[in-house]
Each structure stands twice: as C-alpha cells, then as structure tokens.
Amino acid sequence: MEIAIEVLMDTGRILALVLVGFALCISTMILFKPHWASALNRKFNTLYSNEKTVDKLNQRVSTTEVVLKNRLLVGSLFFAGSAFVFWYSLAAFDPQKFIDYVIQPGTRSGIIFSEIVMESLQWLFVIVSLIGVLTAITILFRPNTFKAFSDKLDHLFSTDDTVKHLEELHSSLDSWVIRHHVLVGGLMFAGSVFLTVVCINEFLG
C-alpha cells in the first residue's frame, strides 16, 4: 500500500512539473511571440472544436410532434397519472402520519419544520398534478392549442442566444489576450516561474 501511494505521489509530482513547464512555455510565447500564440490557439480550436457537439445539442428534438402523433395514448396515461397524484395528494396523503412514521423529528422545532415542509410539498404536488390534468385534457381534446403553447415555451427557453453570446465572448477573450500580450504574458510568466521554483524546491530539493 505504501508503495502504491509513493508511486501516485511521484506521478503527481511529475504531472505538476509538466503542467508548470507547459504554462511557462505558453506564457513565454504570449509575451515574446504573440502571433505564434495566436496561430497555436487557432490550431487548437480547429483540432478540438466543439461546434459539432454543440450543433448536435442544438438539433431540435420535437417531442411535441411525438406526443401529438400518439396523443390518445400519451394523453390518457398522463391524465391517469396526474389525476391519481391529484386525488392522492388531496384525499389520501396524510402529512402528519408521514412525519410520525418516516421523519420522526425529536424536537419541537423539528416537528414544526417538518410540518411546514410536508404541507408545502403536499400543495406543490396538488398544483403540479392539476397542471398535469389540464395539460392531458389539452393534449386529448385541443391538440392545436397544446402545440401552440409548446412552441411558445420552446421559443422562450431557447439556448440559441446563449450559445451565440458564449462564442462571441470566447472570440473577444482571445483577441483581448493578444492585444494585451505583454501584461497577460508577463503575469503568466512570473506566476509560472514562481511555481516552477516552488515545484523544484518541493519535489527535487
């Protein structure tokens, strides 16, 4: 066991030295050869581009069309499940019994807190299940209304603007680093040199 720990520690030391050395090389390149750093960054972005992954994530998966295509089955099941939860939350669920048999608080403050939490959860289930019942009825009898509402939600919670903003921010950050290469490279170089000295003293000293 001690040998394994020692091997892991040595591996960690070597990895730390490699990372610090890499940071030192990059900071030197940014400081003295910014156009090299820019070319390397473009090459790295090309090799490890996440555009294909983002495009796959942004592909529209139309669950609405699947639901409407099978609206009788989906709507019926959704209605049955939501109606059962609605009935159980109002008629069958007893928050006090749940507290007594499951939570079993030992203090007065714990009892009060548990009652507040369970009452809140009970009414949350009532509201959510009621929304589910109304949604199921809409799927079954007003499919066009459901589709219009679903399209509206898709538009409201679209991630297209967020992805575009992140891409613009990434490009702006790269440009800013190159424009201020002396400041950025100098700070990175000083930090890398300091970490290199610390690693050598700690690991090899």
KACORGI-V46470 format. One record per backbone hydrogen bond with DSSP energy under -0.5 kcal/mol. NH is the residue of the N-H (numbers start at 1). CO is the residue of the C=O. If there is no record, write none. Layout:
NH&CO ; NH&CO
This chain:
5&1 ; 6&2 ; 7&3 ; 8&4 ; 9&5 ; 10&6 ; 11&7 ; 12&8 ; 13&9 ; 14&10 ; 15&11 ; 16&12 ; 17&13 ; 18&14 ; 19&15 ; 20&16 ; 21&17 ; 22&18 ; 23&19 ; 24&20 ; 25&21 ; 26&22 ; 27&23 ; 28&24 ; 29&25 ; 30&26 ; 31&27 ; 32&28 ; 33&28 ; 33&29 ; 36&33 ; 37&33 ; 38&34 ; 39&35 ; 40&36 ; 41&37 ; 42&38 ; 43&39 ; 44&40 ; 45&41 ; 46&42 ; 47&43 ; 48&44 ; 49&46 ; 54&50 ; 55&51 ; 56&52 ; 57&53 ; 58&54 ; 59&55 ; 59&56 ; 62&60 ; 63&61 ; 66&62 ; 67&63 ; 68&64 ; 69&65 ; 70&66 ; 71&68 ; 74&70 ; 75&71 ; 76&72 ; 77&73 ; 78&74 ; 79&75 ; 80&76 ; 81&77 ; 82&78 ; 83&79 ; 84&80 ; 85&81 ; 86&82 ; 87&83 ; 88&84 ; 89&85 ; 90&86 ; 91&87 ; 92&87 ; 92&88 ; 93&88 ; 95&93 ; 98&94 ; 99&95 ; 100&96 ; 101&97 ; 102&98 ; 103&98 ; 104&99 ; 111&107 ; 112&108 ; 113&109 ; 114&110 ; 115&111 ; 116&112 ; 117&113 ; 118&114 ; 119&115 ; 120&116 ; 121&117 ; 122&118 ; 123&119 ; 124&120 ; 125&121 ; 126&122 ; 127&123 ; 128&124 ; 129&125 ; 130&126 ; 131&127 ; 132&128 ; 133&129 ; 134&130 ; 135&131 ; 136&132 ; 137&133 ; 138&134 ; 139&135 ; 140&136 ; 141&137 ; 142&137 ; 142&138 ; 146&142 ; 147&143 ; 148&144 ; 149&145 ; 150&146 ; 151&147 ; 152&148 ; 153&149 ; 154&150 ; 155&151 ; 156&152 ; 157&153 ; 158&155 ; 163&159 ; 164&160 ; 165&161 ; 166&162 ; 167&163 ; 168&164 ; 169&165 ; 170&166 ; 171&167 ; 172&168 ; 173&169 ; 174&170 ; 175&171 ; 176&172 ; 177&173 ; 178&174 ; 179&175 ; 180&176 ; 181&178 ; 184&180 ; 185&181 ; 186&182 ; 187&183 ; 188&184 ; 189&185 ; 190&186 ; 191&187 ; 192&188 ; 193&189 ; 194&190 ; 195&191 ; 196&192 ; 197&193 ; 198&194 ; 199&195 ; 200&196 ; 201&197 ; 202&198 ; 203&199 ; 204&199 ; 204&200 ; 205&200
